[in-house]
Amino acid sequence: MARLSTAGDSAALSKELADFLIEFSIGLHKNAIYPPGHPLLQGTSAELSRRLEALLKERTTLSLGVARNQLIIEGVATEEKNPVLRELAARLHRHHLGAVKFSQGVTEDELVHMLATAAVDSGRLPRPLGMEGPEVLAQWAHIRLFPMTFAQLQLIEENPNLTEEEADDQIRATGAGNRSAQLWIGLARAALVNQLGGNVTEDDAESADPKLVAKAIEETKRDAAYDQVVVGYLLQIAEEIKTKGGKEQAALKKRVSQLMGSLSTEARKRILEMGGDFRQRKKFVADAAQGMAAEAVIDLVKAAAETSGQTISHSMVRMLNKMAVHTDSSSLEVRTQADGALRDQVQQLIAGWELEDPNPDGYRLALEKLARNTTRFTNIDNLYPIEPERLIEMGIEIETLGDQMWRSADALAAKGELLTVIAMVESAKAPWIRDVMWRHIATPTRLREMLTTDPFPMAALQKMVPKMGVGAVEPLLDAMDEATDDRANERYLDLLNAVGPEAGPVILDRLPGLRWSLVRPLLALLGKNPEWNCGYDAAQWLTHPDALVRREALRQQLRAPETRELAIVRALADADEATLRLGLGAAMTNCPRDAATMLRVRADDATINEDLRALGVRALASYRAPDTAAWLAQQVVKTSKLLKRPTLANKSPVMLAALEGLATHWRTDKQAKEAIALASASSDQEIRDAISVRPPRAGVTNE
């Protein structure tokens, strides 16, 4: 017999099964760090194939149930403290996989391809493997991956009268994608199939009813693969309702309590037997006792006692039942006290259970240590620790990667020394070493952690973000949305710019949901990179409620010759004064016809600020129409009724702007000459200064 852990558990598998699990974990790990075709992968796949072939000679199939940090195989839930199997379970769980099934006839080529598929980190795929269809999960003849979710089932108060589209909307609106929903959905899906991998015939909300799920568990013949998947979900559900709160967890608690209450004693015992050894059953019952309804807690404790060879007195059972009755009392105070007392009694009862073995595991381990020829109990690693930098340098030098390398890199990153790791990675001579190390360093999770640090590790991020590509965009946008410092947002924009064209579509998709203050700088980023060719069109933002956003969109359209004229007209019609000034500035050269019409009307509008009207006249002066000079001259020259000869109009900002426009754009025109001559003879220095402007530069057309 081979133990899965040395941490004091009593769950044991045959040596062949234990060796297979270890080899399976090593195979996935090596496929994650070594590129395809690496010599070390060939030996691993051959050994795994040999062990699996030997196991399948004695059974037609071999199924592994997957919990968050445990595997369930042939009635045993592996110990969470076993680092190798914990990592294997966690890797499969991150892919939203509920089970892996091997059948007789599996080939080494199938194993190689499956390992390469499952070894890819879930964060680097568009979505986890468990969310893919049969074309991915059932692509091998003798290996099958099973998802842990079933998207058509709902968690919270379903309405059977809803259409399929309305039901999907309700799932999204009620947060059915969260962990509580996923756990119940996965359990219901696993329980309702006739055999692992079968199909659910009723694809409706009632399929998730706890009584139907309980009935399916009762009626299914004892099957290791089926039980392992069901138990895997129950282990996770017990932990979830123990540690979490909220509406979703309350719904999950209600459903799993109804499920346990609907099961027969034999079915509950069967589930607990599949849940692992004595310690794991105690932990499962203890977790469930803190979250399930009172009646379900009592039923579960009695089943656990029978399964573990323990005895509960009739008096204790009667007392627990009385407490359960009081939990339904009309008085809130009574309900609260009874519920708390019931759960405290159950916890004390479970804590007092002892193993039938007179030598508990801790005592047994102590005896084993005493029997060894060990004279010292000192951990040499603690006395003479190897620096993380040295470990990484050694691994790169001998081209060998492993857990110690990853732990060393993580330790340095946690101390804010990621730049040190990056420098060592970039110094590696082997390209595959650099690639594998970067895949471990540059992850969305690590990026999110770094974005919350102070001081801001810009130097490290400038090297890390380009390596991540599009995977860095969502964390950066989330950080921008939460930031309160504009200077930090400037750094985020620089990092988004470093991502390149891949950032464009993600930014466009997120823009409608971001704060208005973030939309403008992101529009500026997209406008600065037209080569990204991501479908961005500034015209879509010209009617945005925020003036800053409109102004940025107009500024970009003013730079493009094909949209310039329309952008000027839009800016002149905008209610925001700063946007209006932007349009006037653009119209100073080559004022469009429609803009000139608007400016003539506004020049006489006394409700408009006189300085703005003057700016409008200066812009209008560049419009090359036959009557422009005459209109400008009318603002400068008037005929004296007394002397019957032309004189200068009263000085005003509009008059000075018109005079400047004549001198700048129409100096050779007959009417302009008359106005300029009058101005040059004026004793007012400001009027004389207005005609001393330089003419437009050669080559500038005003058509």
C-alpha positions in Angstrom: 0.0 0.0 0.0 1.3 3.5 -0.8 0.2 6.5 1.1 -0.7 9.8 -0.6 0.8 11.9 2.1 3.0 11.8 5.1 0.8 14.4 7.0 -1.0 11.9 9.1 -3.8 10.8 7.0 -5.1 7.2 6.9 -6.4 7.2 3.3 -4.5 4.7 1.2 -4.4 3.6 -2.4 -2.7 0.7 -4.0 0.8 1.4 -5.0 -0.1 1.3 -8.6 -2.8 4.0 -8.3 -0.7 6.2 -6.1 2.3 6.0 -8.5 0.0 6.8 -11.5 -1.4 9.9 -9.8 2.2 11.1 -9.1 3.3 10.4 -12.6 0.2 12.1 -14.0 1.0 15.3 -12.0 4.6 15.2 -13.1 3.6 14.8 -16.7 1.3 17.9 -16.6 3.9 19.9 -14.8 6.6 19.1 -17.3 4.3 19.9 -20.2 3.7 23.3 -18.6 7.4 24.2 -18.4 9.0 22.4 -21.4 8.2 23.2 -25.1 6.8 20.4 -27.3 9.3 17.9 -28.5 11.7 18.4 -25.5 13.5 15.1 -24.7 12.3 15.1 -21.0 8.7 14.9 -22.2 9.2 11.6 -24.1 10.3 9.7 -21.1 7.4 11.1 -19.0 4.7 10.2 -21.4 6.1 6.7 -21.9 6.2 6.0 -18.1 2.7 7.4 -17.6 1.4 5.2 -20.5 3.0 2.1 -19.0 1.4 2.7 -15.6 -2.0 3.5 -17.0 -2.0 0.4 -19.2 -1.2 -1.8 -16.2 -4.1 -0.2 -14.3 -6.6 -0.7 -17.1 -5.9 -4.4 -17.3 -7.9 -4.8 -14.1 -10.7 -2.3 -14.8 -12.5 -1.1 -18.0 -12.2 2.6 -16.9 -10.4 4.7 -14.5 -12.0 8.0 -13.3 -10.6 10.9 -11.3 -13.0 13.3 -9.6 -11.7 16.8 -9.2 -12.2 19.1 -6.2 -10.5 22.4 -5.7 -7.4 21.0 -3.9 -8.2 17.3 -3.9 -8.7 14.3 -6.2 -11.3 11.6 -5.6 -10.4 8.2 -6.8 -11.9 4.8 -5.8 -13.5 6.2 -2.7 -10.6 8.2 -1.4 -10.3 12.0 -1.4 -6.6 12.7 -1.5 -5.0 14.8 1.3 -5.0 18.6 0.6 -1.5 18.9 2.2 0.1 16.6 -0.4 1.8 19.3 -2.6 2.1 17.2 -5.8 -1.5 16.0 -5.9 -2.8 19.4 -4.6 -1.1 21.0 -7.6 -2.6 18.5 -10.0 -6.1 19.0 -8.6 -5.7 22.8 -8.6 -4.5 22.8 -12.2 -7.5 20.7 -13.4 -9.9 22.7 -11.2 -8.7 26.0 -12.7 -9.8 24.6 -16.1 -13.3 24.1 -14.7 -13.0 20.3 -15.1 -15.0 18.0 -12.8 -13.5 14.7 -13.9 -11.0 12.9 -16.1 -11.9 9.4 -17.5 -9.5 6.9 -19.1 -10.8 3.9 -20.9 -9.1 0.7 -22.0 -7.1 1.1 -25.2 -5.7 4.5 -24.5 -2.5 5.1 -26.5 0.6 7.1 -25.7 -0.2 9.6 -28.5 -3.6 10.3 -26.9 -1.8 10.8 -23.5 0.8 13.2 -25.1 -1.9 15.3 -26.7 -4.1 15.4 -23.6 -1.2 16.4 -21.4 -0.2 19.2 -23.8 -3.8 20.4 -23.9 -4.5 20.4 -20.1 -1.0 21.8 -19.2 -1.7 25.2 -20.7 -2.5 27.7 -18.0 -6.2 28.5 -18.0 -5.4 32.2 -17.9 -3.7 32.0 -21.3 -6.7 30.5 -23.1 -9.8 32.4 -24.3 -11.7 30.3 -21.7 -11.0 27.3 -19.4 -11.2 23.8 -21.0 -14.3 23.0 -19.0 -16.2 25.7 -20.9 -15.4 24.2 -24.3 -17.6 21.8 -26.2 -17.3 18.1 -27.1 -14.9 18.9 -29.9 -12.3 19.7 -27.2 -13.4 17.7 -24.2 -14.1 14.4 -26.2 -11.5 14.7 -29.0 -9.7 11.6 -27.9 -11.0 8.0 -28.4 -10.1 6.7 -24.9 -9.8 9.9 -22.8 -12.7 12.2 -21.8 -12.7 15.5 -19.8 -15.9 16.5 -18.1 -16.8 20.1 -17.2 -17.9 21.1 -13.7 -20.6 23.5 -14.9 -23.9 23.1 -16.8 -24.9 26.5 -18.1 -28.6 25.9 -18.7 -29.4 25.3 -15.0 -30.2 28.2 -12.6 -29.6 28.7 -8.9 -31.8 31.4 -7.6 -35.6 31.1 -7.7 -36.1 30.1 -11.3 -39.3 31.0 -13.2 -40.4 28.1 -15.5 -42.5 30.5 -17.6 -39.5 32.4 -18.9 -38.4 31.9 -22.5 -34.9 30.5 -23.1 -33.5 34.0 -23.9 -35.1 35.5 -20.7 -33.8 32.6 -18.6 -30.3 33.3 -19.9 -30.7 37.0 -19.1 -31.9 36.1 -15.6 -28.9 33.9 -15.0 -26.5 36.8 -15.9 -28.6 39.3 -13.9 -28.6 37.2 -10.7 -24.9 36.4 -10.8 -25.3 32.7 -11.6 -21.8 32.7 -13.0 -20.4 33.0 -9.5 -18.8 30.2 -7.5 -21.9 29.3 -5.5 -23.9 28.9 -8.7 -21.2 27.0 -10.4 -20.9 24.5 -7.6 -24.6 23.8 -7.5 -24.8 23.6 -11.3 -21.9 21.3 -11.4 -23.4 19.0 -8.7 -26.8 18.9 -10.4 -25.2 18.2 -13.8 -23.0 15.4 -12.3 -25.9 13.8 -10.4 -28.5 13.9 -13.2 -26.5 12.0 -15.8 -27.2 8.3 -16.0 -23.5 7.6 -16.2 -20.4 9.9 -16.3 -20.5 11.7 -19.6 -24.2 11.0 -20.3 -26.7 13.7 -21.3 -29.3 15.4 -19.3 -32.7 14.9 -21.1 -34.6 17.8 -19.4 -32.8 21.0 -20.2 -34.9 23.2 -17.9 -34.8 25.0 -14.6 -36.6 22.1 -12.7 -33.7 19.8 -13.4 -31.8 21.6 -10.6 -34.5 20.8 -8.0 -32.8 19.3 -5.0 -35.3 16.5 -4.7 -34.7 15.5 -8.4 -30.9 15.6 -7.7 -31.4 13.4 -4.6 -33.6 11.0 -6.5 -30.9 10.7 -9.2 -28.2 9.9 -6.6 -30.5 7.3 -5.0 -31.4 5.5 -8.2 -27.9 5.5 -9.7 -26.1 2.2 -9.2 -22.9 2.3 -7.2 -20.3 3.6 -9.7 -17.0 4.9 -8.5 -16.6 7.6 -11.2 -20.2 8.9 -10.6 -19.7 9.0 -6.8 -16.3 10.6 -7.1 -17.6 13.6 -9.1 -20.7 14.0 -6.8 -18.5 13.9 -3.6 -16.0 16.3 -5.2 -18.7 18.9 -5.5 -20.1 18.2 -2.0 -16.7 18.7 -0.5 -16.4 22.1 -2.2 -20.0 23.1 -1.3 -19.4 22.3 2.4 -16.3 24.6 2.4 -18.2 27.3 0.5 -21.2 27.6 2.8 -18.8 27.5 5.8 -16.6 30.4 4.8 -18.8 32.6 2.7 -22.0 34.6 3.1 -24.5 36.5 1.0 -27.5 35.9 -1.1 -25.9 33.3 -3.4 -24.5 31.3 -0.5 -27.8 31.4 1.3 -29.5 29.9 -1.8 -26.8 27.3 -2.1 -27.2 26.4 1.6 -31.0 26.0 1.2 -30.6 23.7 -1.8 -27.9 21.5 -0.4 -29.8 21.2 2.8 -32.9 20.0 0.9 -30.7 17.6 -1.0 -29.3 16.0 2.1 -32.7 15.9 3.7 -34.2 14.1 0.7 -31.5 11.4 0.7 -32.0 8.1 2.5 -29.6 7.1 5.3 -28.0 4.5 3.0 -27.3 7.2 0.4 -25.8 9.6 2.9 -23.6 6.8 4.2 -22.5 6.0 0.7 -21.6 9.6 0.0 -19.6 9.9 3.3 -17.8 6.6 2.5 -16.7 8.0 -0.8 -15.6 11.2 0.9 -12.3 9.8 2.1 -10.8 8.6 5.4 -11.9 9.3 9.0 -10.3 12.7 9.2 -11.7 13.9 5.9 -15.2 12.8 6.9 -14.9 14.7 10.2 -13.8 17.8 8.3 -16.7 17.5 5.8 -19.3 17.1 8.5 -17.8 19.9 10.5 -17.9 22.3 7.5 -21.4 21.2 6.6 -22.6 21.6 10.2 -21.8 25.3 10.1 -23.8 26.0 7.0 -26.6 23.5 6.4 -30.1 23.6 7.8 -30.5 22.1 11.3 -32.4 19.0 10.2 -29.9 18.2 7.5 -27.0 18.7 10.0 -28.5 16.0 12.3 -29.1 13.6 9.5 -25.5 14.0 8.3 -24.0 13.6 11.7 -25.9 10.4 12.3 -24.8 9.0 8.9 -21.2 10.0 9.6 -21.3 8.3 13.0 -22.4 5.1 11.5 -19.9 5.3 8.6 -17.0 6.0 11.0 -17.9 3.4 13.6 -18.9 6.0 16.2 -21.9 6.0 18.6 -24.3 8.8 19.4 -26.6 8.2 22.4 -30.4 8.4 22.0 -30.5 11.2 24.5 -28.0 13.3 22.5 -30.1 12.7 19.3 -33.3 13.8 21.1 -31.6 16.9 22.4 -30.3 17.8 19.0 -33.8 17.3 17.5 -35.3 19.6 20.1 -32.8 22.2 19.3 -33.7 21.8 15.6 -37.4 22.3 16.4 -36.6 25.6 18.2 -34.7 26.9 15.2 -38.1 27.3 13.5 -39.5 29.3 16.4 -41.3 32.6 15.7 -39.0 34.4 18.1 -35.8 35.7 16.5 -33.9 35.5 19.8 -35.0 31.8 20.3 -34.1 30.9 16.8 -30.7 32.5 17.0 -29.8 30.8 20.3 -31.2 27.4 19.3 -29.3 27.4 16.0 -26.0 28.5 17.6 -26.4 25.9 20.4 -27.1 23.1 17.9 -24.1 23.8 15.8 -21.8 24.2 18.9 -23.0 20.8 20.2 -22.4 19.1 16.9 -18.9 20.6 16.6 -18.0 19.4 20.2 -19.5 16.0 19.4 -17.4 15.6 16.2 -14.3 16.9 17.9 -14.6 14.1 20.5 -14.7 11.3 18.1 -11.6 9.1 18.2 -10.1 6.6 15.8 -10.6 3.0 16.5 -6.8 2.5 16.2 -5.5 3.0 19.8 -2.4 4.7 18.3 -3.6 8.0 16.6 -1.8 9.1 13.5 0.2 11.8 15.3 1.4 9.2 17.9 2.1 6.7 15.1 4.2 9.1 13.2 6.2 10.0 16.3 7.0 6.3 16.9 8.1 6.0 13.3 10.5 8.9 13.7 11.9 7.5 16.9 12.5 4.1 15.2 14.7 5.7 12.5 18.4 6.3 13.0 18.0 10.0 13.0 20.1 11.9 15.5 19.1 15.4 14.5 15.7 17.0 13.8 17.1 20.2 12.3 16.0 21.3 8.9 19.3 22.0 7.1 17.5 24.2 4.6 16.6 26.6 7.5 20.2 26.6 8.7 21.9 27.1 5.3 19.2 28.5 3.0 20.1 29.0 -0.7 19.3 32.5 -2.0 16.5 32.6 -4.5 18.8 34.5 -7.0 21.4 31.7 -6.8 18.8 29.0 -7.4 17.5 30.8 -10.5 21.0 31.3 -11.8 21.8 27.6 -11.3 18.6 26.5 -13.0 19.2 28.8 -16.0 22.9 27.7 -16.2 22.1 23.9 -16.3 18.8 24.5 -18.2 16.7 22.8 -15.6 13.4 24.3 -14.4 11.2 23.1 -11.5 9.3 24.0 -8.4 12.3 25.5 -6.7 12.8 27.9 -9.6 9.1 29.0 -9.5 9.2 29.5 -5.8 12.4 31.5 -6.0 11.0 33.7 -8.7 7.8 34.2 -6.7 9.8 35.0 -3.6 11.8 37.7 -5.3 8.7 39.2 -6.9 7.0 39.3 -3.5 9.9 41.3 -2.2 9.6 43.8 -5.1 12.7 42.4 -6.9 11.0 41.3 -10.1 13.5 43.3 -12.1 16.2 41.1 -10.7 14.4 38.0 -12.0 13.7 39.6 -15.4 17.4 40.5 -15.8 18.4 36.8 -15.1 15.7 35.6 -17.5 16.9 37.9 -20.3 20.5 36.7 -19.8 19.5 33.1 -20.4 21.1 31.8 -23.6 18.5 29.1 -24.4 15.4 30.6 -26.0 13.1 28.0 -24.5 14.3 28.9 -21.0 13.4 32.6 -21.6 10.0 31.6 -23.0 9.1 29.3 -20.1 10.3 31.7 -17.5 8.4 34.6 -19.0 5.2 32.5 -19.1 5.6 32.0 -15.3 6.4 35.7 -14.6 4.1 37.5 -16.9 0.6 36.5 -15.8 -2.5 38.6 -15.2 -2.6 37.6 -11.6 0.9 38.9 -11.0 0.2 42.1 -13.0 -2.8 42.8 -10.8 -0.7 42.4 -7.7 2.0 44.7 -9.0 -0.4 47.4 -10.0 -1.5 47.8 -6.4 2.1 48.2 -5.0 3.6 51.4 -3.8 6.0 52.6 -5.1 4.8 51.8 -8.6 7.2 49.3 -10.3 7.2 51.0 -13.7 10.5 49.7 -14.8 9.5 46.1 -14.3 6.1 46.6 -15.8 7.6 48.2 -19.0 9.4 44.9 -19.6 6.5 42.6 -18.4 3.5 44.1 -20.2 4.8 43.7 -23.8 5.5 40.0 -23.0 1.9 39.5 -21.9 0.3 41.2 -24.9 -3.5 41.3 -24.8 -3.6 39.5 -21.4 -2.3 42.7 -19.8 -5.1 45.0 -21.1 -8.0 44.0 -18.7 -5.9 44.3 -15.6 -4.6 47.7 -16.7 -8.1 49.0 -17.5 -9.4 47.7 -14.1 -6.5 49.5 -12.4 -7.3 52.7 -14.3 -11.0 52.4 -13.3 -10.0 52.2 -9.6 -7.2 54.8 -9.6 -7.7 58.2 -8.0 -4.4 59.7 -9.2 -4.2 61.1 -12.7 -0.5 60.6 -12.7 -1.0 56.8 -12.2 -3.4 56.8 -15.2 -0.7 58.4 -17.3 1.5 55.4 -16.5 -1.3 53.0 -17.3 -1.8 54.6 -20.7 1.9 54.3 -21.4 1.7 50.6 -20.6 -1.4 50.1 -22.7 0.4 51.8 -25.6 3.2 49.3 -25.1 0.8 46.4 -25.7 0.3 47.5 -29.3 -2.5 46.7 -31.7 -3.9 43.9 -29.6 -5.0 46.4 -27.0 -7.4 48.3 -29.4 -10.4 45.9 -29.6 -10.4 45.3 -25.8 -10.2 49.0 -25.1 -13.1 49.7 -27.5 -15.2 46.9 -25.8 -14.6 48.4 -22.3 -15.1 52.1 -23.2 -18.9 52.3 -22.7 -18.6 51.0 -19.1 -15.7 53.2 -17.9 -15.9 56.4 -16.0 -16.1 59.5 -18.3 -12.8 60.8 -17.0 -11.1 57.7 -18.4 -12.8 57.8 -21.8 -11.1 60.9 -23.0 -7.4 59.7 -22.5 -8.3 56.3 -23.9 -9.8 58.0 -27.0 -6.5 60.0 -27.3 -4.6 56.7 -27.1 -6.6 55.2 -29.9 -6.4 58.3 -32.0 -2.7 58.4 -31.6 -2.4 54.9 -33.0 -4.4 54.7 -36.2 -2.2 51.9 -37.4 -3.8 49.6 -34.8 -6.8 49.4 -37.3 -9.1 48.1 -34.5 -12.4 49.7 -35.9 -12.1 52.9 -33.8 -14.1 55.8 -35.2 -13.9 59.2 -33.4 -17.2 60.2 -35.0 -19.1 57.8 -32.6 -18.1 60.0 -29.7 -19.1 63.4 -31.1 -22.4 63.4 -29.2 -21.1 62.1 -25.9 -22.6 63.8 -22.8 -19.1 64.8 -21.5 -17.6 67.9 -23.1 -14.0 66.6 -22.6 -14.9 63.4 -24.6 -16.5 65.4 -27.4 -13.6 67.7 -27.6 -11.1 64.9 -27.9 -13.1 63.3 -30.7 -13.4 66.6 -32.5 -9.7 67.3 -32.1 -8.9 64.0 -33.8 -11.4 64.7 -36.6 -9.9 68.2 -37.2 -6.5 66.5 -37.9 -8.0 64.4 -40.7 -8.5 66.4 -44.0 -11.6 64.3 -44.9 -13.4 65.1 -41.7 -12.0 68.6 -40.9 -14.8 70.7 -42.3 -17.6 68.8 -40.6 -15.7 68.8 -37.4 -15.3 72.6 -37.5 -19.0 73.0 -38.0 -19.8 70.6 -35.1 -17.4 72.4 -32.8 -18.9 75.8 -33.6 -22.4 74.5 -32.8 -21.3 73.0 -29.5 -22.6 74.5 -26.2 -19.2 74.0 -24.5 -17.1 77.2 -24.7 -13.8 75.4 -24.8 -15.0 73.2 -27.7 -16.3 76.3 -29.5 -12.8 77.9 -29.1 -11.3 74.7 -30.5 -13.5 75.0 -33.6 -12.6 78.7 -34.0 -8.9 78.0 -33.8 -9.2 75.4 -36.5 -11.3 77.8 -38.7 -8.6 80.5 -38.7 -7.1 78.9 -41.8 -9.4 77.8 -44.6 -12.7 78.4 -42.9 -15.4 76.1 -44.5 -18.5 77.7 -46.1 -21.0 76.3 -43.6 -18.8 77.6 -40.8 -18.6 81.0 -42.3 -22.4 81.3 -42.5 -22.6 80.4 -38.8 -20.0 82.9 -37.9 -21.6 85.8 -39.8 -24.8 85.2 -37.8 -23.0 85.0 -34.5 -21.0 88.1 -35.1 -24.1 90.2 -34.6 -25.5 88.1 -31.6 -25.1 90.3 -28.6 -25.8 87.3 -26.3 -22.5 85.8 -27.2 -19.3 86.8 -25.4 -17.6 89.7 -27.4 -14.2 88.0 -27.3 -15.7 84.9 -28.9 -17.4 86.9 -31.6 -14.1 88.6 -32.3 -12.4 85.2 -32.7 -15.2 84.2 -35.0 -14.6 87.2 -37.2 -10.9 86.4 -37.4 -11.8 82.9 -38.5 -14.4 84.1 -41.0 -11.8 86.4 -42.6 -10.0 83.3 -44.1 -13.1 82.2 -46.1 -12.4 83.1 -49.7 -15.8 84.2 -50.9 -16.4 87.3 -53.1 -18.4 89.1 -50.5 -16.2 88.3 -47.5 -14.0 91.4 -47.8 -17.1 93.6 -48.2 -18.7 92.1 -45.1 -15.5 92.7 -43.1 -15.2 96.3 -44.4 -18.7 97.0 -43.1 -17.5 96.1 -39.6 -14.6 98.6 -40.0 -15.8 101.5 -42.0 -18.9 103.7 -41.7 -20.1 106.8 -43.7 -20.3 109.9 -41.6 -23.8 111.5 -41.9 -22.3 115.0 -41.1 -19.3 115.0 -43.4 -20.6 112.5 -45.9 -17.3 110.6 -46.1 -16.1 107.2 -44.8 -14.7 107.1 -41.3 -13.6 104.3 -39.0 -16.4 102.6 -36.9 -16.2 102.7 -33.1 -13.4 100.6 -31.8 -14.5 97.2 -30.5 -13.0 93.7 -30.4 -15.2 92.8 -33.4 -14.0 95.9 -35.3 -10.4 95.2 -34.6 -10.8 91.5 -35.6 -12.4 92.5 -38.9 -9.6 95.1 -39.6 -6.9 92.4 -38.8 -8.7 90.0 -41.1 -8.7 92.5 -44.0 -5.0 93.2 -43.5 -4.2 89.5 -43.3 -6.3 88.0 -46.1 -7.6 90.8 -48.3 -4.9 93.5 -48.4 -5.2 93.9 -52.2 -9.0 94.2 -52.2 -10.3 97.8 -53.0 -12.6 98.0 -49.9 -9.8 96.5 -47.8 -7.4 99.1 -49.0 -9.8 101.9 -48.0 -10.2 100.5 -44.5 -6.5 99.9 -44.1 -5.7 103.5 -45.2 -8.1 104.9 -42.6 -6.6 102.7 -40.0 -3.0 103.8 -40.8 -4.1 107.4 -40.4 -5.6 106.8 -37.0 -4.1 108.2 -33.9 -5.1 105.0 -32.0 -2.0 102.8 -31.6 -4.2 99.6 -31.2 -5.9 100.3 -34.5 -2.6 100.8 -36.3 -1.3 97.6 -34.7 -4.3 95.6 -36.1 -3.1 96.3 -39.7 0.5 95.5 -39.1 0.0 91.8 -39.1 1.8 89.5 -41.6 0.0 88.1 -44.6 -0.7 84.3 -44.8 2.3 82.2 -45.7 2.9 81.4 -49.3 1.3 78.1 -50.5 -1.7 78.3 -48.1 -4.9 78.1 -50.1 -8.2 79.4 -48.9 -10.4 77.7 -51.3 
